[in-house]
Amino acid sequence: MMHLACIPNLVGGHLGGWRHKDAFDRPVMNLEAFIEMSQIAERGKFDCVFLADGNGVRDMDRPALFAANHPSARPSFFEPTTLLSAVAMVTKRVGIVATATSTYDEPWMVARRFASMDHISKGRAGWNLVTASNAGDALNFGRSEHMGREDRYARAQEFYEVVAALWDSWADDAFPQDKASGQYLDPTRVRPIDHSGPHFTVKGPLNISRTPQGRPIVFMAGQSAPGMELAARYADALFGAGTTKQDCIDAYADIKGRMARYGRSPDTLKILPGVSVFTGRTAAEAEDLYLELQSLISPALGVHYLSKMLVHDLENLPLDGPLPLDDLAEETLGGSSLRRYIIDMARRDKLTLRETYQRTLPALGGPVFKGSPTQVADEMEDWWRSKAGDGFTIMAPVQPSGLRDFVDLVVPELQRRGIFRKEYETTTLRGHLGLPDAPSRWHAAPKKAERGAA
């Protein structure tokens, strides 16, 4: 079956999405709106909702872009595990996935937050492990500059290993809580981890019992070679695996092809590339929405945002002239996969500056599925059967109408074709994704279990 996640970003997935007449009127710190989005996703039988996160206020050096906002800026945004713990109280089945960075956070705190969220949600929590791509975030953590890529990924590997060990501090049966005998816990069923490595020293054990999923699901989003290697070794699921169908097919085969050397089956990693969906009752409605949103973006704002994505000031260049491709060849300290894609696209198709931002803005650089419900479902099924992914992370350009239209129009078409669930069959995120029980250091080998069965 196809798997579906969604990003309930209240400002929508298009740069002009928050300005649309059907968008939320007051998206800033709007708990009720996040709850509404999560409940729409649950009604659509999505595997999970996913919240990205950042560790700083971005784009203050670009006043026009800063004032207009964009979906990845998040100048005012809930801490995601806190928000999703609230969402867990008003949903029953949909998974809840939050981002935490291995570059600036600490393993103990991440292990504790996500173990808590897994207990609160009764087994629906996921952690999106990122290495942090925004160089400016370093200044909020007592550092003068961003950590280099090799160092970030070395730290991320050790970070994951510490978190996983902390989640395994307690055996499943460590808390008998027997009133008759007076035994609250079994001291023989807990152990410290006594970790000492290049980046972390952590004694443990974690002060939270083993969680309903054994371990919360671990998502990653890396598209670079180190990111792919990290995902092949440790991830349960992966967001974003390419910017075109062929990119996604190549990345899918590449990442899953790396897993055997870590003793893993390809089926134990679910890859969900992100796609932006513009749909309506007809193809004409979808096209009207697309053009309406494009009209809400001024050329100046388009250039501002493209400058941000390329980490290069383009604001004094002629709109109908070429990009300065030679000047863009140098690698940057932060994230680079999307940047490389835009540069390669502009070079391959000989795009002007205007044409480049017009192509990039509808999905902020990612793939676009546009058309009637049947057309969107056709494209999704084609990608899925072509092994471009095990499903998709859906980004709607306008919220809440975009997600609602997808659930009401596209999901029934996927269900009619028999490639997406009609009802939840399990109660945990691990179960929704069809993943085996998490291995425990208390057992010689992980066993195929019924954890999460309805």
C-alpha positions, 0 to 999 in steps of 0.5 A: 500500500502507498504511504502518505504523510503531510506537512500541516504548515499553516501558511501553505506550501506556496510563497503566496499561499497565506494570502489566498482567500481560502487560507487561514486568516491568523496562522501565527501560533494558532493551535486550533488551526494545527488541530484542524489540519491534523484531524483532516489528515486523520480523516484522510487516513494519512500515516502521519503529520510532520512538522519541520522546525528551525532554530532561529529567525531567518531572513532579517537581512532581507527585509522584503522577504522577511516581511512577506514570510515564506513557508520555511521561515517560521518566524513564530512557530510552536516547539514541535514536540510540545505542539504535537503532544497537544495534537495527540490528545485530539487525534487517535490514529494519525502519526505525529512526527517532529524535527529535532537537530543533532547539531545543536540539541543533546541526545538525552533531551531528544530521547526524553522528549520523543519517548514522552511523546510516544507514551502520550500518543500511545505509540504514534511518535516519530523523530525527524533527525536533521543536521541543521542546514541554516548556518545562522542558527549557530549564533543561537547556540554559542557558536560563531559559525555553522559546523562543517558537513563532515562534522555534522554527520559524524555527530549525527551518527553518534547522536542517533546511537546514543538516543537509541541506547537511551530508548533501550534503557529499560526492558519491556517488563521493567515496571511490574507495579505490583501492589500486592508484593510492593515491587514497583520496578525490577532493578535487574531490568534497567541498565545505564548506557555508559556512552563515551565518544568523540561528541558525547558522554552520557551515562543513562539510563533514561528516566522514561520506560520503554515506549509503546513502539519500543522506539519512536520512528526515526525519519531523516531528510538527507539527499546528500551522500552522507545523508543517504548513508546515514538513512541507509544505516539507521532511518525508518523513513525518509522525507524528500528523495529528489526533485524529479521522478527520475531523481527520486527513482535514482535516489530510491535505488541508491539508498535502499541499495546501501542497506544490505551492508548494514544488515538491513532489508530494504523494506525496513525503510520507507521513502516518502518524497515531498510533492506539492499538489494543486488539485480541484474538481477539474483540471481547469480548477487546479490550473486556476488555483496555480495561476492565482497563487503565482499572481500573488508573487511579485518579481521582486519577492521571487528574486528575494526568495531565489537569492535565499535558496541559492545563497547568492544575491541576485537582486541587481541582475536583469530579470530576463538575463541568465543566472550567474552560473559560474559564480554559483558553482562554489559549495555553501556551508549549509544545505545544498541539494536543492541549490544544486537542483536549481542550478542544474535546472537553470543550466540545462534549460537555459533559464533566465532569472525570471523563469528560474524563480517562476519554476521554483516557487510553486513547490519551493523547488520540489515536484508539482502534481497538478490537475483533476483528482484522476490526473493527480492520482494517475501521477502518484500511482505512476511514481509509486509503481515506478519505485520513485517512493513508497508513498509521498509527503503531501504539501498543499499550497493553501491551508486548510483548503488544499489538504481538505481538497486532497483528502476529499478528492484525491484520497477516494480515487487512490482508495478506489484503485486499491492502493491506499487504505480505507481504514487504519488497521493498526494503532501505531505509526510503526504499524501504519508504515508496516515496519517490524518491531524495533530491536531491543538490546534486551533481546538477542534478536528483534522479533516480528511482533504484533505491536500496534495491531488494532 
